[in-house]
């Protein structure tokens, strides 16, 4: 099978990203806290940081009941990264032997953002964009994500 055919086959069976990213009240409040703390004005940027922070953990996040307090259109959330963010979540699930349905994938995506946002808000060393960058570039000696401080 040619690489183009394999890619087409993967996309034909993988769930598509949601049209809208729905965030809980708690996540919305955490975004407000991080906006004040970091000076980052756009919640989609903070949500991408949160997604990456959660994906760096070896365990899957807990799936939480959905209470929608804020919505972001997928194109706004994804920006120039497009399908990349969605594929990262699907690949993470696949690496654990899980092939989520569309609804399960969306719940997993939301759970990653919620968990990552909690980690970022809970890290007192996250004070600005520089501290976020330091966090992204550092890992502990065992390869696990390290705190900035």
C-alpha positions as a Python dict, from the first residue, in 0.01 Angstrom:
ca = {
    (1, 'X'): (0, 0, 0),
    (2, 'X'): (132, 344, -94),
    (3, 'X'): (177, 605, 184),
    (4, 'X'): (-98, 823, 35),
    (5, 'X'): (-339, 528, 40),
    (6, 'X'): (-250, 447, 401),
    (7, 'X'): (-310, 809, 503),
    (8, 'X'): (-643, 816, 321),
    (9, 'X'): (-744, 488, 486),
    (10, 'X'): (-649, 621, 831),
    (11, 'X'): (-854, 936, 780),
    (12, 'X'): (-1152, 741, 650),
    (13, 'X'): (-1181, 540, 973),
    (14, 'X'): (-1062, 792, 1232),
    (15, 'X'): (-1324, 1016, 1391),
    (16, 'X'): (-1322, 1375, 1269),
    (17, 'X'): (-1251, 1657, 1513),
    (18, 'X'): (-1552, 1827, 1669),
    (19, 'X'): (-1687, 2140, 1500),
    (20, 'X'): (-1681, 2308, 1841),
    (21, 'X'): (-1455, 2253, 2142),
    (22, 'X'): (-1673, 2265, 2453),
    (23, 'X'): (-1513, 2356, 2784),
    (24, 'X'): (-1645, 2324, 3138),
    (25, 'X'): (-1704, 2605, 3385),
    (26, 'X'): (-1398, 2499, 3586),
    (27, 'X'): (-1179, 2502, 3275),
    (28, 'X'): (-1316, 2846, 3180),
    (29, 'X'): (-1225, 2978, 3527),
    (30, 'X'): (-879, 2824, 3505),
    (31, 'X'): (-829, 2988, 3165),
    (32, 'X'): (-914, 3325, 3321),
    (33, 'X'): (-657, 3262, 3596),
    (34, 'X'): (-388, 3170, 3344),
    (35, 'X'): (-472, 3471, 3127),
    (36, 'X'): (-409, 3699, 3426),
    (37, 'X'): (-98, 3512, 3532),
    (38, 'X'): (70, 3473, 3193),
    (39, 'X'): (-59, 3767, 2993),
    (40, 'X'): (-169, 3531, 2715),
    (41, 'X'): (-493, 3681, 2588),
    (42, 'X'): (-638, 3403, 2375),
    (43, 'X'): (-796, 3100, 2536),
    (44, 'X'): (-728, 2882, 2233),
    (45, 'X'): (-353, 2928, 2287),
    (46, 'X'): (-383, 2835, 2655),
    (47, 'X'): (-596, 2533, 2563),
    (48, 'X'): (-324, 2412, 2325),
    (49, 'X'): (-67, 2443, 2604),
    (50, 'X'): (-299, 2250, 2834),
    (51, 'X'): (-356, 1979, 2575),
    (52, 'X'): (18, 1931, 2526),
    (53, 'X'): (79, 1929, 2901),
    (54, 'X'): (-179, 1657, 2952),
    (55, 'X'): (-57, 1452, 2656),
    (56, 'X'): (290, 1448, 2812),
    (57, 'X'): (154, 1228, 3092),
    (58, 'X'): (172, 852, 3040),
    (59, 'X'): (-173, 786, 3188),
    (60, 'X'): (-503, 875, 3022),
    (61, 'X'): (-707, 1155, 3180),
    (62, 'X'): (-1028, 1085, 3367),
    (63, 'X'): (-1334, 1141, 3152),
    (64, 'X'): (-1552, 1396, 3327),
    (65, 'X'): (-1922, 1472, 3285),
    (66, 'X'): (-1968, 1742, 3026),
    (67, 'X'): (-2095, 2078, 3141),
    (68, 'X'): (-2044, 2332, 2868),
    (69, 'X'): (-1969, 2685, 2982),
    (70, 'X'): (-1753, 2803, 2694),
    (71, 'X'): (-1714, 2700, 2333),
    (72, 'X'): (-1435, 2752, 2081),
    (73, 'X'): (-1486, 2682, 1713),
    (74, 'X'): (-1250, 2405, 1600),
    (75, 'X'): (-1079, 2626, 1340),
    (76, 'X'): (-1005, 2887, 1608),
    (77, 'X'): (-875, 2626, 1852),
    (78, 'X'): (-664, 2446, 1592),
    (79, 'X'): (-527, 2751, 1414),
    (80, 'X'): (-250, 2671, 1169),
    (81, 'X'): (-198, 2336, 1344),
    (82, 'X'): (-518, 2211, 1186),
    (83, 'X'): (-563, 1839, 1230),
    (84, 'X'): (-238, 1805, 1431),
    (85, 'X'): (-403, 1858, 1772),
    (86, 'X'): (-676, 1603, 1704),
    (87, 'X'): (-429, 1349, 1568),
    (88, 'X'): (-215, 1383, 1882),
    (89, 'X'): (-513, 1280, 2096),
    (90, 'X'): (-603, 991, 1864),
    (91, 'X'): (-242, 872, 1853),
    (92, 'X'): (-217, 886, 2232),
    (93, 'X'): (-528, 669, 2259),
    (94, 'X'): (-399, 433, 1992),
    (95, 'X'): (-66, 390, 2172),
    (96, 'X'): (-265, 259, 2470),
    (97, 'X'): (-459, 20, 2247),
    (98, 'X'): (-777, 230, 2242),
    (99, 'X'): (-962, 321, 1924),
    (100, 'X'): (-1223, 571, 2041),
    (101, 'X'): (-1551, 638, 1865),
    (102, 'X'): (-1624, 996, 1765),
    (103, 'X'): (-1802, 1073, 2095),
    (104, 'X'): (-1535, 901, 2301),
    (105, 'X'): (-1259, 1087, 2116),
    (106, 'X'): (-1429, 1420, 2183),
    (107, 'X'): (-1469, 1335, 2553),
    (108, 'X'): (-1101, 1233, 2567),
    (109, 'X'): (-1001, 1558, 2397),
    (110, 'X'): (-1199, 1763, 2652),
    (111, 'X'): (-1053, 1559, 2937),
    (112, 'X'): (-698, 1625, 2816),
    (113, 'X'): (-762, 1999, 2803),
    (114, 'X'): (-923, 1996, 3149),
    (115, 'X'): (-641, 1793, 3306),
    (116, 'X'): (-370, 1999, 3138),
    (117, 'X'): (-535, 2323, 3247),
    (118, 'X'): (-546, 2197, 3606),
    (119, 'X'): (-177, 2110, 3589),
    (120, 'X'): (-86, 2453, 3451),
    (121, 'X'): (-297, 2643, 3706),
    (122, 'X'): (-166, 2425, 3987),
    (123, 'X'): (199, 2492, 3902),
    (124, 'X'): (297, 2810, 4091),
    (125, 'X'): (603, 2849, 3869),
    (126, 'X'): (382, 2922, 3566),
    (127, 'X'): (385, 3301, 3575),
    (128, 'X'): (439, 3409, 3216),
    (129, 'X'): (507, 3286, 2863),
    (130, 'X'): (872, 3229, 2948),
    (131, 'X'): (785, 2991, 3230),
    (132, 'X'): (551, 2798, 2998),
    (133, 'X'): (835, 2765, 2748),
    (134, 'X'): (1077, 2649, 3018),
    (135, 'X'): (824, 2387, 3126),
    (136, 'X'): (790, 2262, 2769),
    (137, 'X'): (1164, 2231, 2724),
    (138, 'X'): (1241, 2059, 3054),
    (139, 'X'): (1194, 1701, 3154),
    (140, 'X'): (1313, 1516, 3457),
    (141, 'X'): (1587, 1256, 3432),
    (142, 'X'): (1330, 979, 3384),
    (143, 'X'): (1168, 1156, 3088),
    (144, 'X'): (856, 1263, 3278),
    (145, 'X'): (739, 1626, 3259),
    (146, 'X'): (912, 1842, 3516),
    (147, 'X'): (781, 2139, 3707),
    (148, 'X'): (924, 2474, 3604),
    (149, 'X'): (1043, 2566, 3953),
}
